[in-house]
Amino acid sequence: MVSVAFRRQLEGYGLTTANILYRLPDHPALLQAYVWQDYDLAPAFPELHRFLAFWHDKIEGALHSVTVSHSGLIKPAELRAIGQEFRIH
């Protein structure tokens, strides 16, 4: 059985990390950091947008800024033609 994470990478998803700064509800002058990480599709980032929509609807801390980094972990293989093949027993 193939893991869900590996299957998503084959579908084009890459590891996405978002550093989220938000204001504390009781002390709006203070900023708190939260790191979110999941597999997502660049450049649209639908999973991150879904998480930020959840944050906006359910969590009291107002968002200050979001910094995103993304890396495609599985890349297409390089293919080279081979002129000859030698077999040694």
C-alpha positions as CSV (number, residue, x, y, z in Angstrom):
1,M,0.0,0.0,0.0
2,V,1.3,3.4,-1.0
3,S,1.2,6.2,1.6
4,V,-1.1,9.1,1.0
5,A,1.9,11.6,1.2
6,F,3.8,9.7,-1.5
7,R,0.7,9.5,-3.7
8,R,0.2,13.3,-3.4
9,Q,3.8,13.9,-4.3
10,L,3.3,11.9,-7.5
11,E,0.3,14.1,-8.2
12,G,2.4,17.2,-8.1
13,Y,2.1,18.2,-4.5
14,G,5.1,19.6,-2.7
15,L,6.0,20.2,0.9
16,T,4.7,23.6,1.9
17,T,5.7,25.4,5.1
18,A,3.9,28.6,6.2
19,N,5.2,30.8,9.0
20,I,2.1,32.5,10.4
21,L,2.3,35.6,12.6
22,Y,-0.9,36.5,14.4
23,R,-2.0,38.9,17.1
24,L,-2.9,37.5,20.6
25,P,-6.6,38.2,21.3
26,D,-6.0,39.5,24.8
27,H,-2.9,41.5,23.9
28,P,-3.2,42.7,20.3
29,A,0.2,44.5,20.4
30,L,1.9,41.1,20.8
31,L,2.6,38.8,17.9
32,Q,2.7,35.0,18.2
33,A,4.2,32.6,15.6
34,Y,2.6,29.4,14.3
35,V,4.2,27.1,11.7
36,W,1.9,25.1,9.4
37,Q,3.3,22.4,7.2
38,D,1.5,20.1,4.7
39,Y,1.6,18.9,1.1
40,D,0.1,21.5,-1.3
41,L,0.1,22.6,-4.9
42,A,2.1,25.7,-5.9
43,P,1.3,28.4,-6.9
44,A,-2.4,28.2,-5.9
45,F,-1.9,26.6,-2.5
46,P,-5.5,25.3,-2.0
47,E,-4.7,23.5,1.2
48,L,-3.1,26.6,2.8
49,H,-6.0,28.8,1.7
50,R,-8.4,26.2,3.2
51,F,-6.5,26.3,6.5
52,L,-6.3,30.1,6.5
53,A,-10.1,30.3,5.9
54,F,-10.6,27.9,8.9
55,W,-8.3,30.2,11.0
56,H,-10.3,33.3,10.0
57,D,-13.6,31.6,10.9
58,K,-12.8,29.7,14.0
59,I,-9.7,31.2,15.7
60,E,-9.8,34.6,17.5
61,G,-6.2,35.6,16.8
62,A,-6.1,38.1,13.9
63,L,-3.6,37.2,11.2
64,H,-0.7,39.6,10.8
65,S,1.4,38.0,8.0
66,V,2.0,34.7,6.3
67,T,5.4,33.7,4.8
68,V,5.3,30.6,2.5
69,S,8.0,28.4,1.3
70,H,7.5,25.4,-1.1
71,S,9.6,22.5,-2.4
72,G,8.7,19.9,-4.9
73,L,10.3,16.8,-3.4
74,I,9.8,14.4,-6.3
75,K,11.0,15.7,-9.6
76,P,10.9,14.1,-13.1
77,A,13.7,11.7,-13.7
78,E,16.4,12.5,-16.1
79,L,16.5,10.1,-19.0
80,R,19.7,9.5,-21.1
81,A,20.1,7.3,-24.1
82,I,22.8,4.7,-23.7
83,G,24.9,3.8,-26.8
84,Q,26.1,0.4,-25.7
85,E,25.5,-2.1,-23.0
86,F,28.1,-4.6,-21.6
87,R,27.1,-7.6,-19.5
88,I,29.7,-9.2,-17.3
89,H,28.8,-12.5,-15.6
